[in-house]
């Protein structure tokens, strides 16, 4: 039996929303159609994927496993389609992803100079999609900030940089030359706690279970707006903090946590020589003190 990718996409939508109505709306299909497709997938896999009651929808253990396996499978299918379409157009194209605060121009200019017929593009990524864009083929190689899910990827370490706390100017810690992560234990973090595991492990609001509900914040700009408004703080790599300098926010070094690590990531199924050529260029650029990336 071949697994239907369309049904897998429907399943992932329901698994992410845990609500058939919202998933159907996101997919732009009718809810009864979605329900039938999920039942058909469960029949094909001979496994119940969701526990459904009148009040809630939850993944079963089989559903949890399918979600883990389905995401990279769908990303691989998307990547295949993009690469085939690119080959059919006959255009030589290479795209580099990068996280906020990192400057990739020196490396991309070298690659473009070596290959005049090659179109070299860049794509800004975020904490939420920095590996997804590699796996689904939107970029050929990407500058990523660890930690990330490493499944399906290869990595080459490039550089490290200190991490700092971004604070509003009137914060009690704002005037300090340096702080410890313990100083932030009773603060509210405006980002995924897994991005700052040192804070996650001591956070008072996580231990008590009385923390604020997470805000749907995606970009650095949005995070800094919330910092300036006094809603919480963010921990950033130094280059990101200095890149997004604002008059109403300051940053303070966190002295007792490790640095942020920047790596190049690429799909471990790819064998394009351009990827490895770019990696060599980027490594050489990273060794130059004047280049942040």
Secondary structure, 3 states (H helix, E strand, C coil): CCCCHHHHHHHHHHHHHCCHHHHHHHHCCCHHHHHHHHHHHHHHHCCCCEEECCCCEEECHHHHHHHHHHHHHHHHHHHHHHHHHHHHHCCCEEEEEECCCCCCHHHHHHHHHHCCCCEEEEEECCCCCCCHHHHCCCCCEEEEECCCCCCCEEEEEEEEECEEEEEECCCCCCCCCEECHHHHCCCCECCCHHHHHHHHCCCHHHHHCCCCCCCCCCCHHHHHHHHHCCCCEEEEEHHHHHHCCCCCEEEEEECCCCCEEEEEEEECCCCCHHHHHHHHHHHHHHCCCCCCC
